[in-house]
Amino acid sequence: MRSKLLSSIIDIIENSQQIWEPSCDIYEKDNFIVCELDIPGLDINTLSINIYNATTVVILGKKSSINPKKAVYLRAERIFGQFKKTIEFNCCIKGTKTIEYAEGILKITFYKR
């Protein structure tokens, strides 16, 4: 049986509306800029990619929890819920070429101006 404190912490984590930020790698390839974000459990239907002023990208979405409800947790470190990633580029981009999601990695390729 899990402790009352641990139960409270797990409830806060599972029901949190806190927005978190996924890790991201960005690289340039040919005339494209590629962003790769670590988001295992991404609900692809919640994904939103917005480009502002041709230099800023805001990526929004939600990572779903697949934890069993009656499990007795010994440790809970993973973050679930809504996320937001803002990326500032030092060059102009003009749209997305491809959006791919596989093995927990969201890969977005942008056209570079």
Long-range contacts (C-beta under 8 A, 24 or more apart in sequence): 1-72, 2-72, 2-73, 6-73, 9-76, 10-73, 10-76, 13-76, 13-79, 13-80, 14-65, 14-67, 14-80, 16-80, 16-81, 17-81, 17-82, 18-81, 19-81, 19-82, 19-83, 19-84, 20-79, 20-81, 20-82, 20-83, 21-83, 21-84, 21-85, 22-83, 22-85, 22-106, 24-85, 24-87, 26-87, 28-112, 31-111, 31-112, 32-97, 32-109, 32-110, 32-111, 32-112, 33-89, 33-91, 33-93, 33-109, 33-110, 33-112, 34-107, 34-108, 34-109, 34-110, 35-59, 35-87, 35-107, 35-108, 35-110, 36-105, 36-106, 36-107, 36-108, 37-85, 37-105, 37-106, 37-107, 37-108, 38-104, 38-105, 39-63, 39-83, 39-104, 39-105, 39-106, 40-104, 41-65, 41-66, 41-80, 41-104, 42-101, 42-104, 42-106, 44-101, 46-82, 47-99, 47-106, 49-96, 49-99, 49-108, 51-93, 51-95, 51-110, 54-92, 54-93, 54-94, 54-113, 55-88, 55-89, 55-90, 55-91, 55-92, 55-93, 56-86, 56-87, 56-88, 56-89, 57-86, 57-87, 57-89, 57-93, 57-108, 57-110, 58-84, 58-85, 58-86, 58-87, 59-83, 59-84, 59-85, 59-86, 59-87, 59-106, 59-108, 60-84
